[in-house]
Amino acid sequence: MDTHDHKPETNASGFIAPTSNAVEPEFELSTVPGHENAAPIPEEAAIADSAPIDPKPKKSRTPFQESLRRFRRDKRAMISLIVILCIVVIAILGPFIYHHIGGLYKQQLGTHIIGPDVYHTYDHQELDRAHEMPSPQYWLGTDGIGRDILARLMQGMLISIVLAVVVEIVDISLGITVGVLAGYYGGWIDQFLARLADLLFAFPGLLFIILVAGILGGWADDTLGAVPVIGAGGNARLLLISIVLAFTSWPLMARYVRGQTLQIKEQQYIEAARTSGTNDLTILTRHIVPNLFSIVMVASTLNIAGTIIGEAGISYLGLGVRPPGASIGLMISDASQSLSAYPWELLVPSLTLVIIVLSFSFIGDGLRDAFDPHSKD
């Protein structure tokens, strides 16, 4: 048998030439870029390949940012917030602007020539101009003794805002302090603070306010009436009412805070902080109190509406702001005496009070739905 024909052929340089039975790798020339038979690359893919890659991925929103986003989407709450901001601006800046609008005129019952800095004040009265309808001089008219209704209304809104702020500062301070201590430590501290809060809950708040205002009202007029800022213009009892309203409202805030604290202190990060040797003060100030922001904000917003109604009710009964001072409740009380003849004078302060209370209520509802979306279920 001749085996010479089966030997691979070699060339002069000594390399072995491949045989005809060798399997060649198969390439799809149409997939090789730049080849004359290559298929064209789609334009979308080319743009995607050439697009720059963002090295910084977008950060996910925090729970607080998500809550704010839900709150901004609540149209009713946002409209109410705008209304409250407008009321605050009008109450603070409105009197200064209103005192420069108008001209000089001579009083009918006197020889004095007065300007807008006098007749646009909340305590200036002219008996010959009582019960006037809205006019270029008095934009909302005058009341039963010739006082500017708009000037008194702006002063009344300012009184309501200041009172609400003072009450909420005391309410939040006492509520957070008592609620956090009771919920975190428990034991006899919880029992003592809980019984104290229950005692205040059992006593009617309005009755307590009337009792204190009736007993200490005269003392407040004599003692605080000489203070330029607090007692000037019949506002001597405002500080007394603020303290009483705050004293009767903080137990509800403390109850909310205590319940939330009981849930927070069982979280794993609190246990990890205790295990690492973190003291109680640091845990309370850095881990528990910041997480109470949502419930405190919702509760305080809803409480503002009750505070404004409470002040208006006390002033309506004659135990709050006294003449020549101005508050919404006092304006309603004065206008109710001539309701049948001049309903406009009662409609203006009453409608203002309704708008303020409803706006704060809608803001509170919006905050509650934003920070606790499961509350709708």
Helices and strands as residue ranges (DSSP letters): G 4-6, G 29-31, H 43-50, H 63-72, H 75-98, E 105-106, E 113-114, H 116-119, G 127-129, H 149-185, H 187-202, H 205-223, G 224-226, G 232-234, H 238-264, H 268-275, H 280-283, I 284-288, G 290-292, H 293-316, H 328-335, G 336-338, H 343-371, G 373-376
